[in-house]
Amino acid sequence: MSNSKKTTASKSAKLSPIVNREEQIKVTEQALVNVPVEMVPFSQLALSPLNVRKAEPDPVKLQELADTIKAVGVLHNLIVHRLPEGQLGAAAGGRRFRALNILLVAGAIARITPCR
């Protein structure tokens, strides 16, 4: 009995090569270089469904991040996109978003946030 099916390459062979983490960061940073930073009212922000962090962060580590942001400011801006409801969704920076919310509730920061 012969097998008449054609041999096909595996799906992984058809996909583009996996890019290492450093390359991903470099490409992302290059793409964002010319995107202006805007100060956005925090009330216009929400977590995006595109944000990769789905689980709630460790409360102790989140408070540590909030303390760092309070001491030195936001070192990496939130990356946002327009949501259908009109708000801006934080696609990158979910932990920062949550830490900023802690500081906002505590009255420790202004109600505007730098975003790209």
TAZINOR-V272791 format. One record per pair of residues at least 12 apart in sequence whose ideal C-beta (glycine too) atoms are under 8 Angstrom apart, sorted by sequence separation. I is the first residue (numbers start at 1). J is the second residue. D is the distance in whole Angstrom. If there is no record, write none. Layout:
i->{I;I}
j->{J;J}
d->{D;D}
This chain:
i->{78;79;79;100;78;79;78;77;76;78;78;76;74;90;74;69;88;65;69;50;65;69;48;45;48;62;66;70;65;66;69;45;48;78;80;62;63;66;78;79;80;46;57;62;66;77;78;79;51;57;70;77;78;46;50;51;63;70;74;77;37;40;49;51;62;69;74;46;48;50;51;53;57;45;46;47;48;51;52;53;44;45;46;47;48;51;44;45;46;45;32;47;40;47;45;42;42;42;43;45;42;41;42;45;41;42;40;41;39;40;39;40;39;40;38;39;37;38;37;38;37;36;35;32}
j->{90;91;92;113;92;93;93;93;93;96;97;96;96;115;100;96;115;95;99;81;96;100;80;78;81;95;99;103;99;100;103;80;83;113;115;98;99;102;114;115;116;83;94;99;103;114;115;116;89;95;108;115;116;85;89;90;102;109;113;116;77;80;89;91;102;109;114;87;89;91;92;94;98;87;88;89;90;93;94;95;87;88;89;90;91;94;88;89;90;90;79;94;88;97;97;100;101;104;111;113;111;111;112;115;112;113;112;113;112;113;113;114;114;115;114;115;114;115;115;116;116;116;116;116}
d->{5;5;4;6;7;6;4;7;7;6;6;7;6;8;7;7;7;6;5;7;7;7;7;7;7;7;4;6;4;8;6;7;7;6;5;6;8;4;7;7;7;6;8;6;5;5;5;5;8;5;5;6;7;8;7;6;7;7;7;5;6;7;7;6;7;8;6;5;3;4;7;4;6;7;7;7;6;8;8;6;6;5;6;6;4;4;5;8;7;6;7;6;6;6;7;7;7;6;7;7;5;6;7;7;6;5;6;8;4;6;7;8;6;5;7;8;5;6;7;7;6;7;5;6}
